[in-house]
Amino acid sequence: MSFKITTLDDVLDTVMMENPKEMELEEIIEVIGQANPIVK
């Protein structure tokens, strides 16, 4: 998974586009981490 994300809205949009039930928790964390490097 490689997303170009700049805002929290982009994160939410990405999670909405992908079916959250099918996404691994690690993938969701990774997506959020790309938007906010402070989040680990």
N, CA, C and O atoms as a Tripos MOL2 file, in Angstrom:
@<TRIPOS>MOLECULE
protein
  160   159    40     0     0
PROTEIN
NO_CHARGES

@<TRIPOS>ATOM
      1 N           0.8460   -1.1940    0.0000 N.3       1 MET1
      2 CA          0.0000    0.0000    0.0000 C.3       1 MET1
      3 C           0.8810    1.2430    0.0000 C.2       1 MET1
      4 O           1.7440    1.4070    0.8630 O.2       1 MET1
      5 N           0.6570    2.1030   -0.9650 N.am      2 SER2
      6 CA          1.3950    3.3610   -0.9730 C.3       2 SER2
      7 C           0.4140    4.4810   -1.2700 C.2       2 SER2
      8 O          -0.1280    4.5810   -2.3710 O.2       2 SER2
      9 N           0.2010    5.3050   -0.2860 N.am      3 PHE3
     10 CA         -0.7270    6.4190   -0.4380 C.3       3 PHE3
     11 C           0.0260    7.7190   -0.2680 C.2       3 PHE3
     12 O           0.9520    7.8150    0.5370 O.2       3 PHE3
     13 N          -0.3800    8.7250   -1.0380 N.am      4 LYS4
     14 CA          0.1660   10.0670   -0.8160 C.3       4 LYS4
     15 C          -0.8880   10.8200   -0.0220 C.2       4 LYS4
     16 O          -1.9200   11.2200   -0.5590 O.2       4 LYS4
     17 N          -0.6170   11.0070    1.2520 N.am      5 ILE5
     18 CA         -1.6080   11.5970    2.1470 C.3       5 ILE5
     19 C          -1.0230   12.8330    2.8050 C.2       5 ILE5
     20 O           0.1180   12.8240    3.2660 O.2       5 ILE5
     21 N          -1.8130   13.8910    2.8450 N.am      6 THR6
     22 CA         -1.3060   15.1370    3.4080 C.3       6 THR6
     23 C          -2.1660   15.6370    4.5570 C.2       6 THR6
     24 O          -1.6980   16.4080    5.3950 O.2       6 THR6
     25 N          -3.4200   15.2040    4.6020 N.am      7 THR7
     26 CA         -4.3020   15.6970    5.6600 C.3       7 THR7
     27 C          -5.0730   14.5480    6.2860 C.2       7 THR7
     28 O          -5.1490   13.4520    5.7310 O.2       7 THR7
     29 N          -5.6410   14.8170    7.4460 N.am      8 LEU8
     30 CA         -6.4460   13.7990    8.1160 C.3       8 LEU8
     31 C          -7.6440   13.4300    7.2510 C.2       8 LEU8
     32 O          -8.0730   12.2760    7.2430 O.2       8 LEU8
     33 N          -8.1920   14.4120    6.5150 N.am      9 ASP9
     34 CA         -9.3140   14.1270    5.6220 C.3       9 ASP9
     35 C          -8.9040   13.0980    4.5770 C.2       9 ASP9
     36 O          -9.6850   12.2110    4.2320 O.2       9 ASP9
     37 N          -7.6650   13.2210    4.0680 N.am     10 ASP10
     38 CA         -7.1780   12.2560    3.0850 C.3      10 ASP10
     39 C          -7.1100   10.8620    3.7010 C.2      10 ASP10
     40 O          -7.4160    9.8640    3.0490 O.2      10 ASP10
     41 N          -6.7050   10.8140    4.9680 N.am     11 VAL11
     42 CA         -6.6430    9.5210    5.6590 C.3      11 VAL11
     43 C          -8.0350    8.9210    5.7300 C.2      11 VAL11
     44 O          -8.2310    7.7470    5.4160 O.2      11 VAL11
     45 N          -9.0000    9.7280    6.1410 N.am     12 LEU12
     46 CA        -10.3670    9.2340    6.2770 C.3      12 LEU12
     47 C         -10.9100    8.8040    4.9250 C.2      12 LEU12
     48 O         -11.5670    7.7690    4.8200 O.2      12 LEU12
     49 N         -10.6360    9.6020    3.8760 N.am     13 ASP13
     50 CA        -11.1100    9.2520    2.5370 C.3      13 ASP13
     51 C         -10.5110    7.9240    2.0950 C.2      13 ASP13
     52 O         -11.2020    7.0840    1.5190 O.2      13 ASP13
     53 N          -9.2240    7.7400    2.3670 N.am     14 THR14
     54 CA         -8.5460    6.5070    1.9680 C.3      14 THR14
     55 C          -9.1420    5.3090    2.6950 C.2      14 THR14
     56 O          -9.3750    4.2590    2.0970 O.2      14 THR14
     57 N          -9.3850    5.4790    3.9940 N.am     15 VAL15
     58 CA         -9.9540    4.3830    4.7770 C.3      15 VAL15
     59 C         -11.3690    4.0870    4.3060 C.2      15 VAL15
     60 O         -11.8020    2.9350    4.3130 O.2      15 VAL15
     61 N         -12.0970    5.1350    3.8920 N.am     16 MET16
     62 CA        -13.4590    4.9380    3.3930 C.3      16 MET16
     63 C         -13.4300    4.1910    2.0660 C.2      16 MET16
     64 O         -14.2310    3.2840    1.8390 O.2      16 MET16
     65 N         -12.4990    4.5760    1.1840 N.am     17 MET17
     66 CA        -12.4100    3.9390   -0.1320 C.3      17 MET17
     67 C         -12.0820    2.4600    0.0190 C.2      17 MET17
     68 O         -12.7040    1.6010   -0.6050 O.2      17 MET17
     69 N         -11.0950    2.1830    0.8600 N.am     18 GLU18
     70 CA        -10.7810    0.7910    1.1640 C.3      18 GLU18
     71 C         -11.8160    0.3450    2.1850 C.2      18 GLU18
     72 O         -12.2210    1.1300    3.0420 O.2      18 GLU18
     73 N         -12.2400   -0.8910    2.1030 N.am     19 ASN19
     74 CA        -13.2020   -1.3710    3.0940 C.3      19 ASN19
     75 C         -12.4580   -1.5750    4.4040 C.2      19 ASN19
     76 O         -11.6150   -2.4670    4.5000 O.2      19 ASN19
     77 N         -12.7570   -0.7580    5.4220 N.am     20 PRO20
     78 CA        -12.0310   -0.8490    6.6890 C.3      20 PRO20
     79 C         -12.0230   -2.2680    7.2620 C.2      20 PRO20
     80 O         -11.0650   -2.6700    7.9210 O.2      20 PRO20
     81 N         -13.0930   -3.0190    7.0090 N.am     21 LYS21
     82 CA        -13.1720   -4.3700    7.5640 C.3      21 LYS21
     83 C         -12.1470   -5.2900    6.9100 C.2      21 LYS21
     84 O         -11.7670   -6.3120    7.4810 O.2      21 LYS21
     85 N         -11.7000   -4.9220    5.7070 N.am     22 GLU22
     86 CA        -10.7480   -5.7660    4.9910 C.3      22 GLU22
     87 C          -9.3210   -5.2760    5.1880 C.2      22 GLU22
     88 O          -8.3680   -5.9740    4.8440 O.2      22 GLU22
     89 N          -9.1740   -4.0680    5.7440 N.am     23 MET23
     90 CA         -7.8360   -3.5220    5.9510 C.3      23 MET23
     91 C          -7.2430   -4.0630    7.2360 C.2      23 MET23
     92 O          -7.9260   -4.1980    8.2500 O.2      23 MET23
     93 N          -5.9580   -4.3690    7.1710 N.am     24 GLU24
     94 CA         -5.2600   -4.7810    8.3820 C.3      24 GLU24
     95 C          -5.0900   -3.5570    9.2610 C.2      24 GLU24
     96 O          -4.9190   -2.4460    8.7590 O.2      24 GLU24
     97 N          -5.1350   -3.7550   10.5620 N.am     25 LEU25
     98 CA         -4.9570   -2.6390   11.4860 C.3      25 LEU25
     99 C          -3.6100   -1.9630   11.2510 C.2      25 LEU25
    100 O          -3.4900   -0.7410   11.3360 O.2      25 LEU25
    101 N          -2.5980   -2.7800   10.9550 N.am     26 GLU26
    102 CA         -1.2650   -2.2260   10.7030 C.3      26 GLU26
    103 C          -1.2780   -1.3030    9.4960 C.2      26 GLU26
    104 O          -0.5830   -0.2870    9.4750 O.2      26 GLU26
    105 N          -2.0790   -1.6630    8.4790 N.am     27 GLU27
    106 CA         -2.1510   -0.8400    7.2730 C.3      27 GLU27
    107 C          -2.7850    0.5030    7.5910 C.2      27 GLU27
    108 O          -2.3370    1.5390    7.0990 O.2      27 GLU27
    109 N          -3.8350    0.4870    8.4190 N.am     28 ILE28
    110 CA         -4.5000    1.7320    8.7990 C.3      28 ILE28
    111 C          -3.5330    2.6210    9.5740 C.2      28 ILE28
    112 O          -3.4600    3.8270    9.3380 O.2      28 ILE28
    113 N          -2.7870    2.0130   10.5060 N.am     29 ILE29
    114 CA         -1.8150    2.7760   11.2910 C.3      29 ILE29
    115 C          -0.7420    3.3490   10.3710 C.2      29 ILE29
    116 O          -0.2970    4.4820   10.5520 O.2      29 ILE29
    117 N          -0.3320    2.5570    9.3860 N.am     30 GLU30
    118 CA          0.7010    3.0160    8.4530 C.3      30 GLU30
    119 C           0.2030    4.2130    7.6600 C.2      30 GLU30
    120 O           0.9410    5.1770    7.4540 O.2      30 GLU30
    121 N          -1.0420    4.1530    7.2180 N.am     31 VAL31
    122 CA         -1.6330    5.2600    6.4560 C.3      31 VAL31
    123 C          -1.6740    6.5200    7.3020 C.2      31 VAL31
    124 O          -1.3060    7.6000    6.8390 O.2      31 VAL31
    125 N          -2.1230    6.3780    8.5500 N.am     32 ILE32
    126 CA         -2.1860    7.5320    9.4470 C.3      32 ILE32
    127 C          -0.7770    8.0490    9.7260 C.2      32 ILE32
    128 O          -0.5540    9.2580    9.7930 O.2      32 ILE32
    129 N           0.1680    7.1300    9.8880 N.am     33 GLY33
    130 CA          1.5430    7.5120   10.1630 C.3      33 GLY33
    131 C           2.1510    8.3260    9.0290 C.2      33 GLY33
    132 O           2.9970    9.1890    9.2650 O.2      33 GLY33
    133 N           1.7180    8.0500    7.7820 N.am     34 GLN34
    134 CA          2.2380    8.8050    6.6470 C.3      34 GLN34
    135 C           1.7330   10.2410    6.6980 C.2      34 GLN34
    136 O           2.4160   11.1590    6.2440 O.2      34 GLN34
    137 N           0.5430   10.4370    7.2490 N.am     35 ALA35
    138 CA         -0.0240   11.7790    7.3330 C.3      35 ALA35
    139 C           0.5620   12.5330    8.5160 C.2      35 ALA35
    140 O           0.7460   13.7490    8.4610 O.2      35 ALA35
    141 N           0.8540   11.8010    9.5880 N.am     36 ASN36
    142 CA          1.3850   12.4250   10.7970 C.3      36 ASN36
    143 C           2.5270   11.5750   11.3290 C.2      36 ASN36
    144 O           2.2920   10.6130   12.0610 O.2      36 ASN36
    145 N           3.7640   11.9180   10.9720 N.am     37 PRO37
    146 CA          4.9350   11.1180   11.3700 C.3      37 PRO37
    147 C           5.0710   10.9480   12.8750 C.2      37 PRO37
    148 O           5.7800   10.0530   13.3360 O.2      37 PRO37
    149 N           4.4010   11.7940   13.6460 N.am     38 ILE38
    150 CA          4.4970   11.6940   15.1010 C.3      38 ILE38
    151 C           3.7460   10.4590   15.5890 C.2      38 ILE38
    152 O           4.1070    9.8760   16.6110 O.2      38 ILE38
    153 N           2.7070   10.0590   14.8680 N.am     39 VAL39
    154 CA          1.9120    8.9000   15.2610 C.3      39 VAL39
    155 C           2.7200    7.6420   15.0090 C.2      39 VAL39
    156 O           3.2620    7.4490   13.9210 O.2      39 VAL39
    157 N           2.8000    6.7740   16.0330 N.am     40 LYS40
    158 CA          3.5450    5.5270   15.8560 C.3      40 LYS40
    159 C           2.6820    4.3600   16.2820 C.2      40 LYS40
    160 O           3.1190    3.2120   16.2130 O.2      40 LYS40
@<TRIPOS>BOND
     1     1     2 1
     2     2     3 1
     3     3     4 2
     4     3     5 am
     5     5     6 1
     6     6     7 1
     7     7     8 2
     8     7     9 am
     9     9    10 1
    10    10    11 1
    11    11    12 2
    12    11    13 am
    13    13    14 1
    14    14    15 1
    15    15    16 2
    16    15    17 am
    17    17    18 1
    18    18    19 1
    19    19    20 2
    20    19    21 am
    21    21    22 1
    22    22    23 1
    23    23    24 2
    24    23    25 am
    25    25    26 1
    26    26    27 1
    27    27    28 2
    28    27    29 am
    29    29    30 1
    30    30    31 1
    31    31    32 2
    32    31    33 am
    33    33    34 1
    34    34    35 1
    35    35    36 2
    36    35    37 am
    37    37    38 1
    38    38    39 1
    39    39    40 2
    40    39    41 am
    41    41    42 1
    42    42    43 1
    43    43    44 2
    44    43    45 am
    45    45    46 1
    46    46    47 1
    47    47    48 2
    48    47    49 am
    49    49    50 1
    50    50    51 1
    51    51    52 2
    52    51    53 am
    53    53    54 1
    54    54    55 1
    55    55    56 2
    56    55    57 am
    57    57    58 1
    58    58    59 1
    59    59    60 2
    60    59    61 am
    61    61    62 1
    62    62    63 1
    63    63    64 2
    64    63    65 am
    65    65    66 1
    66    66    67 1
    67    67    68 2
    68    67    69 am
    69    69    70 1
    70    70    71 1
    71    71    72 2
    72    71    73 am
    73    73    74 1
    74    74    75 1
    75    75    76 2
    76    75    77 am
    77    77    78 1
    78    78    79 1
    79    79    80 2
    80    79    81 am
    81    81    82 1
    82    82    83 1
    83    83    84 2
    84    83    85 am
    85    85    86 1
    86    86    87 1
    87    87    88 2
    88    87    89 am
    89    89    90 1
    90    90    91 1
    91    91    92 2
    92    91    93 am
    93    93    94 1
    94    94    95 1
    95    95    96 2
    96    95    97 am
    97    97    98 1
    98    98    99 1
    99    99   100 2
   100    99   101 am
   101   101   102 1
   102   102   103 1
   103   103   104 2
   104   103   105 am
   105   105   106 1
   106   106   107 1
   107   107   108 2
   108   107   109 am
   109   109   110 1
   110   110   111 1
   111   111   112 2
   112   111   113 am
   113   113   114 1
   114   114   115 1
   115   115   116 2
   116   115   117 am
   117   117   118 1
   118   118   119 1
   119   119   120 2
   120   119   121 am
   121   121   122 1
   122   122   123 1
   123   123   124 2
   124   123   125 am
   125   125   126 1
   126   126   127 1
   127   127   128 2
   128   127   129 am
   129   129   130 1
   130   130   131 1
   131   131   132 2
   132   131   133 am
   133   133   134 1
   134   134   135 1
   135   135   136 2
   136   135   137 am
   137   137   138 1
   138   138   139 1
   139   139   140 2
   140   139   141 am
   141   141   142 1
   142   142   143 1
   143   143   144 2
   144   143   145 am
   145   145   146 1
   146   146   147 1
   147   147   148 2
   148   147   149 am
   149   149   150 1
   150   150   151 1
   151   151   152 2
   152   151   153 am
   153   153   154 1
   154   154   155 1
   155   155   156 2
   156   155   157 am
   157   157   158 1
   158   158   159 1
   159   159   160 2
@<TRIPOS>SUBSTRUCTURE
     1 MET1         2 RESIDUE 1 A MET
     2 SER2         6 RESIDUE 1 A SER
     3 PHE3        10 RESIDUE 1 A PHE
     4 LYS4        14 RESIDUE 1 A LYS
     5 ILE5        18 RESIDUE 1 A ILE
     6 THR6        22 RESIDUE 1 A THR
     7 THR7        26 RESIDUE 1 A THR
     8 LEU8        30 RESIDUE 1 A LEU
     9 ASP9        34 RESIDUE 1 A ASP
    10 ASP10       38 RESIDUE 1 A ASP
    11 VAL11       42 RESIDUE 1 A VAL
    12 LEU12       46 RESIDUE 1 A LEU
    13 ASP13       50 RESIDUE 1 A ASP
    14 THR14       54 RESIDUE 1 A THR
    15 VAL15       58 RESIDUE 1 A VAL
    16 MET16       62 RESIDUE 1 A MET
    17 MET17       66 RESIDUE 1 A MET
    18 GLU18       70 RESIDUE 1 A GLU
    19 ASN19       74 RESIDUE 1 A ASN
    20 PRO20       78 RESIDUE 1 A PRO
    21 LYS21       82 RESIDUE 1 A LYS
    22 GLU22       86 RESIDUE 1 A GLU
    23 MET23       90 RESIDUE 1 A MET
    24 GLU24       94 RESIDUE 1 A GLU
    25 LEU25       98 RESIDUE 1 A LEU
    26 GLU26      102 RESIDUE 1 A GLU
    27 GLU27      106 RESIDUE 1 A GLU
    28 ILE28      110 RESIDUE 1 A ILE
    29 ILE29      114 RESIDUE 1 A ILE
    30 GLU30      118 RESIDUE 1 A GLU
    31 VAL31      122 RESIDUE 1 A VAL
    32 ILE32      126 RESIDUE 1 A ILE
    33 GLY33      130 RESIDUE 1 A GLY
    34 GLN34      134 RESIDUE 1 A GLN
    35 ALA35      138 RESIDUE 1 A ALA
    36 ASN36      142 RESIDUE 1 A ASN
    37 PRO37      146 RESIDUE 1 A PRO
    38 ILE38      150 RESIDUE 1 A ILE
    39 VAL39      154 RESIDUE 1 A VAL
    40 LYS40      158 RESIDUE 1 A LYS
